[in-house]
Amino acid sequence: MAVSDRRRVTAPADQTIWKAHREHLAGLDRQDRLRTLAKSSGTDFSSNDYLGLAASARLAQAVARASAEGVPVGSSGSRLLRGNHPEHEALEAEAATHFGSATALFFSSGYAANSALFSTLPQQGDLIVHDLLIHASAREGIRLSRAKAIAAGHNDPQAIDDAIVSWRKDGNTGQPWIAIESLYSMDGDRSPLEELAVIAERHGAMLLIDEAHATGVFGERGRGLAERLEGQENVISLRTCGKALGCEGALVCGPRTMRDFLINRARQFIFSTAPSPLIASAVREALKILADEPERQAALHKLMTFARDAFTRLGIEWPGSQIIPVPLGSEASTLVAASKLQDAGFDVRAIRPPTVPEGSSRLRISLTLNVTADDVRALAGALEAALP
C-alpha cells in the first residue's frame, strides 16, 4: 500500500482513554487527598535533612574533587555490566567498617533496597512477621515475596513472638523473618530492639531493621539505634543516605551471604542502572563527617531537648526523637492547622491517610540543623495559635 493510501488512525479521545484515571483523581480531589508538587517555602520543619548536610560545603567539595579526578556523573549501566565503579566498592567497604557489619551493598534508593530485601531474601515456606506501621517500601517487597506475611501490633514484641510460635505449631519449618524500623517515621518512637533481638535468637529468626531515621542521629558516630546488634549473622540493617547523610541511595548492611544473594537474585539490583559514582563519593564524605564532626549530632540532640520543653507546655508528647507528631485525628482540622502554620512561615505538613491509619491524621514536626532554638520557640508560639 502506498503511503498516500494509508488510512489515518485516530486515537480515542483523551477523555475516553483516561476516563478511569480522571475519575480516580477527581475522587481524591473531593476527599482533599489529591497530591500535587509545590516548591518548598518557609522555615524547614518537614525535611529529613537532620544533620543539615544536604547543602553542606564538605559534600559539595567532595563531589567537586571527585569530578575533577575523573569520577563520572553517570554509571552507564547495571553494576553487573559496566556500571560497577571503584567509588561504589569504596563506599561499601567504608560503610561496612563504619557501621560494624561484614558487608554492605549500595542501592539507588531506600525504596528499591527495602523492596529488594523482602522480595528476594525470604523464601517460599518462610514467615515474615512485620510491625503494623512498617514503611510502604517494605510492604511492597513483602507483597512481592513468596513467604507468608503477618502484621503484628505496633512495637509489640509479644505479638511477634506469638505469631512465630503459632506458625511453628502449625508444622511450618521455614525461616522466620522479623521486620521492623528502629525509629518510626510518622510517630517518632523507637522499637524495643533488645527484646526483639532476644525473640529472634530464641526462634532462630532473621532480624531486618530499617535504620533510615536513626542513622546519623543516634549511636556513636551516628551508627544508629541498632549499633550493638550490627555484625551478628542474623541481623540485616537498612541505612538510607537521603536523610541524615544528606545524599541519596541506601546501604544494606549484613552478612556476606546476604550481599552475594542480593547481587545474584535481587531484580531491583540486577536490572537497575547503578547509582551515580559521584553520589557514592558524596556518601563516603558524609560518613567521614559523622566521624569527624560529632558536634552536629550533639547539636541536634540539644535541639530535641529544647523542643521537648517547648512543646510539652502545649500538651504535645515528645516521643524521644527528632520526629515529633502532633496528633489531631481529623483530616480537616489537620489541614487547617498546617495551613495556618505555613501562612505564618513554617514548613509543617499535614500527614493523612493513606500515609497514616484512618482517624490518625497529624502534623509531623521534623527537627534538623537547618533551624535554631529561636525557630523552635517561634514555631511553638504559632502552634499554640493554630491548634484547635
C-alpha positions in Angstrom: 0.0 0.0 0.0 1.3 3.4 -0.9 1.9 5.8 1.9 -0.8 8.1 0.4 -3.3 5.2 0.6 -2.9 4.5 4.2 -5.9 5.4 6.4 -5.2 7.8 9.2 -5.8 6.1 12.5 -7.3 8.4 15.1 -6.6 7.6 18.7 -9.5 7.5 21.1 -10.3 10.9 22.7 -8.2 11.6 25.8 -11.2 11.6 28.0 -12.0 8.0 26.9 -8.5 6.6 27.3 -8.0 8.3 30.7 -11.6 8.2 32.0 -11.0 5.8 34.9 -7.9 7.6 35.9 -9.6 11.0 35.8 -12.4 9.7 37.9 -10.0 8.4 40.4 -8.2 11.7 40.6 -11.5 13.5 40.9 -12.4 11.3 43.8 -9.1 12.1 45.5 -9.8 15.8 44.9 -13.3 15.5 46.5 -11.6 14.0 49.6 -8.9 16.7 49.7 -6.3 14.0 49.1 -5.1 15.0 45.7 -1.4 15.2 45.8 0.4 18.0 43.9 4.0 19.2 43.6 4.9 22.6 45.0 8.1 24.5 45.7 9.3 24.4 49.3 8.9 27.5 51.3 9.1 28.6 54.9 11.3 27.5 57.8 12.2 23.9 57.4 10.3 21.7 59.9 9.4 19.0 57.4 12.6 17.6 55.8 14.7 14.6 56.8 18.0 16.6 56.5 18.5 16.0 60.2 22.2 17.0 60.3 21.9 19.8 57.8 24.3 18.0 55.4 22.3 18.3 52.1 23.8 21.7 51.3 27.0 21.4 53.3 30.2 22.7 51.9 32.1 19.4 52.6 29.7 17.4 50.5 29.9 19.9 47.7 33.7 20.0 47.8 33.8 16.2 47.9 31.7 16.0 44.7 33.8 18.7 43.0 37.0 17.0 44.0 35.8 13.6 42.7 34.6 15.1 39.5 37.9 16.8 38.9 39.6 13.5 39.5 37.5 11.9 36.7 34.7 10.3 38.6 31.7 10.3 36.2 28.2 11.5 36.8 26.6 8.5 35.2 27.4 4.9 35.9 26.5 3.8 32.3 24.8 0.6 33.3 24.0 -2.1 35.8 26.6 -2.9 38.4 26.7 -6.4 36.8 27.5 -4.9 33.4 29.8 -1.9 33.1 28.3 0.2 35.9 30.4 -1.1 38.8 32.7 1.8 39.7 35.5 1.9 42.3 33.6 4.6 44.1 30.7 2.1 44.7 33.1 -0.5 46.1 35.0 2.0 48.2 31.7 3.3 49.7 30.5 -0.2 50.5 33.8 -1.2 52.2 33.8 2.1 54.3 30.2 1.7 55.2 30.7 -1.8 56.5 33.6 -0.6 58.6 31.7 2.4 59.9 28.6 0.5 60.9 30.3 -2.7 62.0 28.8 -5.1 59.5 30.5 -7.8 57.5 29.5 -6.2 54.2 27.3 -3.5 52.6 25.6 -3.1 49.3 24.6 0.2 47.8 21.2 0.7 46.2 19.7 3.7 44.3 17.1 4.4 47.0 15.7 3.1 50.3 12.5 2.1 48.4 14.5 -0.1 46.0 16.6 -1.6 48.8 13.6 -2.5 51.0 11.7 -3.9 48.1 14.7 -6.0 47.2 15.3 -7.3 50.7 11.8 -8.6 51.3 11.1 -9.8 47.8 14.4 -11.7 47.5 15.7 -13.0 50.8 12.7 -14.7 52.5 11.9 -17.9 50.6 8.7 -19.9 50.0 7.8 -21.6 53.2 9.3 -18.8 55.3 7.4 -16.4 57.5 7.7 -12.6 57.6 6.4 -11.0 60.8 6.4 -7.2 60.4 5.4 -4.3 62.5 2.0 -2.9 61.6 3.5 0.5 60.9 6.4 -0.6 58.8 7.2 1.6 55.7 5.4 1.3 52.4 8.6 0.2 50.7 8.9 -2.8 52.9 5.3 -3.6 52.3 5.9 -3.5 48.6 8.7 -6.1 49.0 6.5 -8.2 51.2 3.8 -8.1 48.6 6.3 -9.5 46.0 7.6 -12.1 48.4 6.8 -15.8 48.2 6.9 -16.1 52.0 3.8 -15.8 54.2 3.4 -12.5 56.0 1.8 -11.5 59.3 1.4 -7.9 60.6 2.0 -7.7 64.3 0.8 -4.8 66.6 3.0 -1.8 66.6 6.0 -2.1 68.9 4.5 -5.3 70.4 7.3 -7.9 70.8 4.8 -10.4 72.4 2.7 -10.3 69.3 5.7 -11.1 67.1 6.7 -13.9 69.4 3.2 -15.3 69.4 3.0 -15.2 65.6 6.1 -17.3 65.3 5.1 -19.8 67.9 1.7 -20.2 66.3 3.3 -20.7 62.9 5.6 -23.3 64.2 2.7 -25.2 65.9 1.1 -25.5 62.6 4.1 -27.6 61.5 6.0 -24.9 59.5 9.7 -25.5 59.3 10.9 -22.5 57.3 12.9 -19.4 58.3 11.2 -16.7 60.4 12.0 -13.1 59.5 11.2 -10.2 61.9 10.9 -6.8 60.1 10.8 -3.5 62.0 12.0 0.1 61.9 14.3 1.2 64.7 12.7 4.6 64.6 9.3 5.1 63.0 9.0 8.0 60.6 5.5 9.2 61.4 5.4 8.5 65.2 9.0 9.2 66.1 9.0 6.3 68.5 11.6 3.6 68.9 11.4 -0.2 68.5 12.2 -2.4 71.6 15.3 -3.7 69.8 16.8 -5.6 72.7 13.6 -7.6 73.3 13.2 -8.3 69.6 16.8 -9.5 69.4 16.1 -12.0 72.1 13.0 -13.2 70.3 14.9 -13.5 67.1 17.6 -15.5 68.8 15.1 -17.8 70.5 13.4 -18.7 67.3 16.4 -18.7 65.0 14.9 -15.8 63.1 16.5 -13.1 61.0 16.0 -9.6 62.2 15.6 -6.9 59.5 16.0 -3.4 60.9 15.2 -0.3 58.9 17.5 2.4 60.4 16.5 5.1 58.0 15.6 7.7 60.6 18.1 6.7 63.2 21.3 6.6 61.1 23.4 9.7 61.8 21.1 10.8 64.6 21.7 8.1 67.3 24.6 5.9 68.3 28.3 6.5 68.4 29.4 8.4 65.2 25.8 8.1 64.0 25.7 4.4 63.8 22.1 4.3 64.7 19.9 2.6 67.4 20.9 -0.9 66.3 24.7 -0.4 66.5 25.0 -3.0 69.3 23.3 -5.6 67.1 25.2 -4.9 63.9 27.6 -7.6 62.7 25.5 -10.5 64.0 24.8 -13.3 61.5 21.1 -12.9 61.9 20.9 -9.1 61.6 20.4 -7.0 58.4 20.1 -3.2 58.6 19.0 -0.7 56.0 20.6 2.7 56.2 19.2 5.3 53.8 21.6 8.0 52.5 19.0 10.7 51.8 18.1 11.7 55.3 20.8 12.5 57.9 23.5 11.7 55.4 22.2 14.4 53.1 22.7 12.5 49.8 20.6 9.8 48.2 20.6 6.0 47.9 20.6 3.3 50.6 23.1 0.9 52.1 22.1 -2.6 53.1 24.4 -3.9 55.8 24.7 -7.6 56.8 26.4 -10.9 56.3 28.4 -11.7 53.2 25.9 -14.4 52.1 23.2 -11.7 52.1 25.2 -9.5 49.8 26.1 -12.3 47.4 22.4 -13.5 47.3 21.1 -10.0 46.5 23.7 -9.4 43.8 22.6 -12.7 42.2 18.8 -12.7 42.8 17.5 -9.2 43.6 15.9 -7.9 40.4 15.9 -4.3 41.8 19.7 -4.5 41.8 20.3 -6.6 38.7 18.1 -4.7 36.3 18.8 -1.1 37.5 21.4 1.3 36.3 23.9 1.7 39.1 23.7 4.8 41.3 25.9 7.8 40.2 29.5 7.2 41.2 29.6 10.9 42.2 26.8 10.3 44.7 28.8 7.4 46.1 31.7 9.9 46.6 29.3 12.2 48.4 28.0 9.4 50.7 31.6 8.5 51.5 32.2 12.1 52.6 29.0 12.0 54.7 30.3 9.0 56.6 33.5 10.9 57.3 31.5 13.8 58.6 29.7 11.6 61.0 33.1 10.6 62.4 34.8 14.0 62.2 32.0 16.3 63.4 30.2 14.7 66.4 29.2 18.2 67.3 26.4 18.0 64.6 24.8 15.1 66.4 25.2 16.8 69.8 23.6 20.0 68.4 20.6 18.1 67.1 20.1 16.3 70.5 20.3 19.7 72.2 17.6 21.0 69.9 15.5 17.9 70.7 15.7 18.7 74.4 14.7 22.4 73.7 11.8 21.3 71.6 10.7 18.8 74.2 10.4 21.5 76.8 8.8 24.0 74.4 6.1 21.6 73.0 5.4 19.8 76.3 4.0 23.0 77.6 1.4 22.8 74.8 0.4 19.3 75.7 2.4 17.7 72.9 4.0 14.5 73.9 7.7 14.1 72.9 8.4 10.6 71.6 12.2 10.8 72.3 13.5 11.6 68.8 13.8 14.4 66.2 10.4 13.5 64.8 7.5 15.0 66.8 3.9 14.1 65.7 1.1 16.4 66.7 -2.0 14.1 66.6 -5.2 15.8 65.6 -7.3 12.9 64.3 -9.5 14.8 61.9 -8.2 15.4 58.4 -10.0 18.7 58.2 -8.6 20.1 61.4 -5.1 18.9 60.5 -5.2 20.6 57.1 -6.4 23.9 58.7 -3.7 23.8 61.3 -1.0 23.1 58.7 -2.3 25.9 56.5 -2.1 28.3 59.4 1.5 27.3 60.2 2.5 27.6 56.6 0.9 31.1 56.4 3.0 32.0 59.4 6.2 31.0 57.6 6.7 27.4 59.0 7.0 24.4 56.6 5.0 21.9 58.6 2.9 19.4 56.7 -0.4 17.6 57.3 0.1 13.8 57.3 -3.1 12.0 56.4 -4.4 8.6 55.3 -3.3 6.5 53.5 0.2 7.5 54.8 -1.2 7.0 58.4 -4.2 5.0 59.5 -7.7 6.4 59.3 -8.5 8.7 62.2 -4.9 9.4 63.0 -4.1 12.5 60.9 -1.3 14.6 62.4 1.2 17.3 61.9 4.7 16.0 61.6 7.4 18.2 63.0 10.9 17.3 62.0 13.9 18.8 63.8 17.0 19.5 61.7 20.1 21.6 62.0 18.5 23.8 59.4 16.6 25.5 62.2 17.6 27.1 65.5 16.2 27.2 69.0 14.7 30.6 68.2 12.9 29.0 65.3 11.6 26.2 67.5 10.4 28.8 70.1 8.6 30.8 67.3 7.0 27.6 66.0 5.7 26.7 69.5 4.0 30.1 69.6 2.5 29.6 66.2 1.3 26.1 67.2 -0.4 27.5 70.2 -2.4 29.8 67.9 -3.0 27.2 65.2 -4.1 24.1 67.1 -7.9 23.6 67.6 
